[in-house]
């Protein structure tokens, strides 16, 4: 510290605070939003903290200063934690008996014209047809939009008969059972379908946990009305915690093959994700590459997931940020069971 010039001393002090913030963030998945809701909000910024600490390390290495050790050691401590941010290389194994699945929050097919493009609906269905997954799950599915998919089996669930928005599961394989967890005091929900492929019966859960109601075009932290934004997020994260408990209690009753997918409205650094992913594999961590960004925000947010039971083998995982037909990007995975 004594050998640093004034500017570098200031930079290092900032580095210390950012490094300690990242170190503290490793505890966030252990604390329920019901206990300390603010911690759930902090979990949204973990990707940003990781990137900044990487940049600090690079800065000090270039300057040949031992200060690079601070951020480097903190990053190493959280290596398993950080591995969900960026994957250097993916996997793309083709297996004859594999199953392909896509999850897509289609934002009501742009019904309210959030995107100034009249081709959104056709773009979404064109993309799905081009990938031709065995199973497609939708969040914010708008039932008034004419379905252009030729799948023989489907389960569509809206909140009630008056609502036209809900969740959907489309399948090339027979659905022999279906259900809804019917979350209360929310527009969000969780549904499931038991799908038969060969000798396997696979339960597919489609989760759409409590929406954060974050308008990325009009509001950000540190700007006007941040207090209202934080208060709203704390309330919504608390709802997510209750919804997560409902889901985990339900899924424990199913002992067979399982896929859990959908829009969690939370990151892989959160308590919510940590609870749901227990005894499961995350397709992005197993076979993805890059940041795996699934939400249109100014830093990489991965809030859409495809998880499987621990016995499954993930052959590939992809996200498609070039498909700008919603505020979410579609994700796909292929997998199989031995």
C-alpha positions in Angstrom: 0.0 0.0 0.0 2.9 2.4 0.8 4.4 1.9 -2.7 1.1 2.8 -4.4 0.5 6.3 -5.8 -2.5 8.2 -4.6 -4.8 7.1 -7.5 -3.9 3.5 -7.0 -4.5 3.8 -3.2 -8.0 5.0 -3.9 -8.5 2.2 -6.5 -7.3 -0.3 -4.0 -9.6 0.9 -1.2 -12.6 0.6 -3.6 -11.2 -2.9 -4.5 -11.3 -3.9 -0.8 -14.9 -2.9 -0.4 -16.0 -4.6 -3.7 -14.0 -7.7 -2.7 -15.6 -7.9 0.7 -19.0 -7.4 -0.8 -18.4 -10.4 -3.1 -17.1 -12.5 -0.1 -20.2 -11.6 1.8 -22.4 -12.5 -1.2 -21.4 -16.2 -0.8 -23.6 -16.4 2.2 -26.7 -15.1 0.4 -28.0 -18.5 -0.8 -28.2 -19.6 2.8 -30.6 -16.8 4.0 -34.3 -17.0 3.1 -35.9 -13.8 1.8 -38.4 -14.3 4.5 -35.7 -13.6 7.1 -33.8 -10.7 5.4 -35.5 -9.7 2.1 -32.8 -7.2 1.3 -30.3 -10.1 0.9 -32.4 -11.4 -2.0 -32.0 -8.0 -3.8 -28.2 -8.1 -3.2 -28.1 -11.5 -5.0 -29.1 -9.8 -8.2 -25.8 -7.9 -8.2 -23.5 -10.9 -7.7 -22.6 -11.2 -11.5 -21.6 -7.6 -11.4 -19.4 -8.0 -8.3 -17.7 -11.0 -9.9 -16.9 -9.2 -13.1 -15.6 -6.1 -11.2 -13.3 -8.3 -9.1 -12.0 -10.0 -12.2 -11.2 -6.6 -13.7 -9.5 -5.5 -10.5 -7.3 -8.6 -10.6 -6.4 -7.9 -14.2 -5.6 -4.3 -13.4 -3.1 -5.1 -10.6 -1.5 -8.0 -12.6 -0.9 -5.6 -15.5 0.7 -3.2 -13.1 2.7 -6.0 -11.5 1.3 -5.3 -8.1 0.7 -7.9 -5.4 -2.7 -6.3 -4.7 -4.1 -8.6 -7.4 -4.1 -11.3 -4.7 -7.1 -9.8 -2.9 -9.7 -10.2 -5.6 -8.1 -13.4 -6.9 -8.2 -15.2 -3.5 -11.8 -14.1 -3.0 -12.7 -15.4 -6.5 -10.9 -18.7 -5.8 -12.8 -19.1 -2.4 -16.1 -18.8 -4.3 -15.0 -20.8 -7.4 -17.9 -23.3 -7.1 -20.2 -20.4 -6.4 -18.9 -18.4 -9.4 -18.9 -21.2 -11.9 -22.5 -20.5 -12.7 -21.6 -17.1 -14.1 -19.5 -18.0 -17.1 -18.6 -21.3 -18.8 -15.6 -21.3 -21.1 -16.7 -24.2 -23.3 -20.0 -26.0 -23.7 -20.9 -29.5 -24.6 -22.8 -30.8 -27.6 -23.2 -34.6 -27.5 -25.7 -36.3 -29.7 -27.4 -39.3 -28.2 -30.1 -41.2 -30.1 -32.4 -41.6 -27.1 -32.0 -38.0 -25.9 -34.9 -35.7 -25.1 -34.9 -32.0 -26.2 -36.7 -29.3 -24.2 -37.1 -25.5 -24.6 -38.3 -23.0 -22.0 -39.5 -19.6 -23.2 -41.1 -16.7 -21.4 -42.8 -15.1 -24.4 -44.2 -12.1 -22.6 -47.8 -12.6 -23.9 -46.4 -12.7 -27.5 -45.9 -9.0 -27.3 -49.7 -8.5 -27.0 -49.3 -5.0 -25.5 -46.7 -3.9 -28.2 -43.8 -3.5 -25.8 -41.6 -4.1 -28.8 -42.3 -2.1 -31.9 -42.4 -5.0 -34.3 -45.5 -6.6 -35.9 -43.6 -9.8 -36.6 -43.0 -10.9 -33.0 -45.6 -13.7 -33.0 -44.4 -15.2 -36.3 -40.7 -14.8 -35.2 -41.4 -16.8 -32.0 -43.1 -19.6 -33.7 -40.6 -19.7 -36.5 -37.8 -20.0 -34.0 -39.5 -22.8 -32.1 -40.2 -24.7 -35.3 -36.6 -24.3 -36.4 -35.3 -25.9 -33.2 -38.1 -28.5 -33.1 -37.8 -29.5 -29.4 -39.6 -32.5 -28.1 -41.1 -30.4 -25.3 -41.8 -26.7 -25.1 -42.8 -24.9 -21.9 -44.1 -21.4 -22.0 -44.4 -18.7 -19.3 -46.7 -15.7 -19.9 -48.5 -17.7 -22.5 -51.3 -15.8 -24.1 -54.2 -18.1 -25.0 -55.9 -15.6 -27.3 -52.9 -15.8 -29.7 -53.5 -18.4 -32.4 -51.2 -21.4 -31.8 -49.0 -22.2 -34.7 -47.3 -25.3 -33.2 -48.2 -28.8 -34.3 -47.7 -30.7 -31.0 -50.2 -33.6 -30.4 -50.2 -33.1 -26.6 -50.5 -30.0 -24.5 -51.4 -28.6 -21.1 -52.4 -25.0 -20.8 -53.3 -23.5 -17.5 -54.5 -19.9 -16.8 -55.2 -18.5 -13.4 -58.9 -18.7 -13.9 -61.5 -18.8 -16.6 -61.4 -15.0 -17.1 -57.6 -14.8 -17.4 -56.1 -15.4 -20.8 -52.5 -15.5 -19.5 -50.8 -18.5 -18.0 -48.4 -21.4 -18.4 -48.2 -24.1 -21.1 -46.5 -27.4 -21.8 -46.4 -28.7 -25.3 -45.1 -32.3 -26.0 -44.5 -34.7 -28.9 -45.0 -37.5 -26.3 -48.1 -38.4 -24.5 -49.1 -36.5 -21.4 -50.7 -39.0 -19.0 -51.1 -36.7 -16.0 -51.1 -33.0 -15.4 -51.6 -30.5 -12.5 -51.3 -27.0 -11.1 -50.0 -25.9 -7.8 -52.4 -22.9 -8.0 -50.3 -20.3 -6.2 -52.5 -17.8 -4.3 -52.3 -14.0 -4.1 -50.3 -13.8 -7.3 -50.6 -13.9 -11.1 -47.7 -16.4 -11.2 -48.0 -20.2 -11.0 -46.4 -23.6 -11.2 -47.7 -26.4 -13.4 -46.5 -29.9 -14.2 -47.1 -32.7 -16.7 -46.1 -36.4 -16.6 -44.8 -37.3 -20.1 -44.2 -40.8 -21.4 -41.2 -41.4 -23.7 -40.6 -45.1 -24.3 -40.4 -46.8 -21.0 -39.8 -43.6 -19.1 -42.3 -41.4 -17.3 -40.8 -37.9 -16.9 -42.4 -35.2 -14.8 -41.9 -31.8 -16.3 -42.4 -28.8 -14.0 -42.9 -25.4 -15.4 -42.2 -22.7 -12.9 -43.0 -19.0 -13.1 -42.2 -17.6 -9.7 -43.2 -14.2 -8.4 -42.4 -11.6 -11.0 -40.1 -8.8 -9.9 -42.1 -6.2 -11.9 -38.8 -4.6 -12.8 -39.2 -2.2 -15.8 -35.7 -2.2 -17.2 -36.4 0.6 -19.6 -37.8 3.1 -17.0 -36.2 2.3 -13.6 -32.9 1.2 -12.2 -31.2 1.2 -8.8 -29.8 4.5 -7.8 -32.3 6.5 -9.8 -35.5 8.3 -8.9 -38.0 6.1 -7.0 -35.3 3.6 -6.0 -36.9 3.4 -2.5 -40.2 2.2 -4.1 -38.4 -0.2 -6.3 -36.5 -1.8 -3.4 -39.7 -2.0 -1.3 -41.5 -3.8 -4.2 -38.6 -6.2 -4.7 -38.4 -7.1 -1.0 -42.1 -8.0 -1.1 -41.9 -10.0 -4.3 -38.8 -11.9 -3.1 -40.6 -12.8 0.1 -43.5 -14.2 -2.0 -40.9 -16.2 -4.0 -39.7 -17.9 -0.8 -43.2 -19.1 0.0 -43.7 -20.3 -3.5 -40.4 -22.2 -3.4 -41.5 -24.0 -0.3 -44.8 -25.0 -1.9 -42.9 -26.3 -4.9 -40.2 -28.3 -3.0 -42.8 -29.9 -0.8 -44.7 -31.0 -3.9 -41.8 -32.3 -5.9 -40.5 -34.5 -3.0 -43.5 -36.7 -3.6 -42.3 -37.6 -7.1 -39.6 -40.2 -7.1 -39.2 -40.7 -10.8 -37.3 -38.9 -13.6 -37.7 -35.1 -13.5 -37.1 -31.9 -15.4 -37.6 -28.5 -13.6 -37.6 -25.6 -15.9 -39.0 -22.1 -16.3 -38.6 -18.5 -15.2 -37.5 -18.4 -11.6 -37.3 -14.5 -11.6 -34.2 -15.0 -9.5 -30.5 -15.7 -10.1 -28.3 -18.8 -9.4 -26.8 -16.8 -6.4 -30.1 -16.7 -4.6 -31.7 -18.7 -1.8 -34.6 -19.6 -4.1 -32.3 -21.2 -6.7 -30.3 -22.9 -4.0 -33.4 -24.6 -2.6 -34.8 -25.7 -6.0 -31.5 -27.0 -7.4 -30.8 -29.4 -4.5 -30.1 -32.9 -5.7 -30.4 -31.7 -9.3 -28.2 -30.7 -12.3 -28.2 -27.3 -13.8 -28.1 -27.7 -17.6 -26.1 -24.5 -18.1 -23.4 -25.6 -15.6 -23.3 -29.1 -17.1 -23.2 -28.2 -20.7 -23.5 -24.4 -21.3 -21.0 -21.8 -22.5 -20.6 -18.0 -22.0 -22.6 -16.1 -19.5 -25.9 -17.9 -20.2 -27.7 -14.6 -20.0 -31.5 -15.1 -20.3 -32.9 -11.7 -19.4 -32.5 -8.4 -21.3 -30.7 -6.3 -18.7 -27.5 -4.3 -18.7 -25.4 -7.0 -17.0 -25.7 -10.8 -17.4 -28.8 -12.1 -15.5 -29.5 -15.8 -15.7 -33.0 -16.2 -14.3 -34.4 -18.9 -16.6 -33.3 -22.5 -15.9 -33.5 -26.1 -17.0 -32.7 -28.5 -14.2 -32.9 -32.2 -14.1 -32.7 -34.9 -11.5 -29.2 -36.0 -10.6 -29.4 -39.3 -12.7 -29.9 -37.5 -16.0 -27.0 -36.7 -18.4 -27.1 -33.2 -20.0 -25.9 -33.4 -23.6 -26.2 -29.8 -24.5 -27.5 -26.4 -23.4 -28.0 -23.2 -25.3 -29.4 -19.7 -24.8 -30.4 -17.4 -27.7 -29.8 -13.7 -27.0 -30.2 -12.9 -30.7 -33.9 -13.8 -30.4 -35.1 -10.4 -29.1 -38.8 -11.2 -29.2 -39.4 -10.9 -25.5 -37.6 -9.5 -22.4 -36.4 -13.1 -21.9 -34.3 -15.3 -24.3 -35.3 -18.9 -25.1 -33.2 -21.7 -23.6 -32.9 -25.3 -24.8 -31.3 -28.4 -23.5 -30.9 -32.0 -24.6 -30.6 -34.8 -22.1 -31.0 -38.5 -21.6 -31.2 -41.1 -18.8 -29.1 -44.3 -19.0 
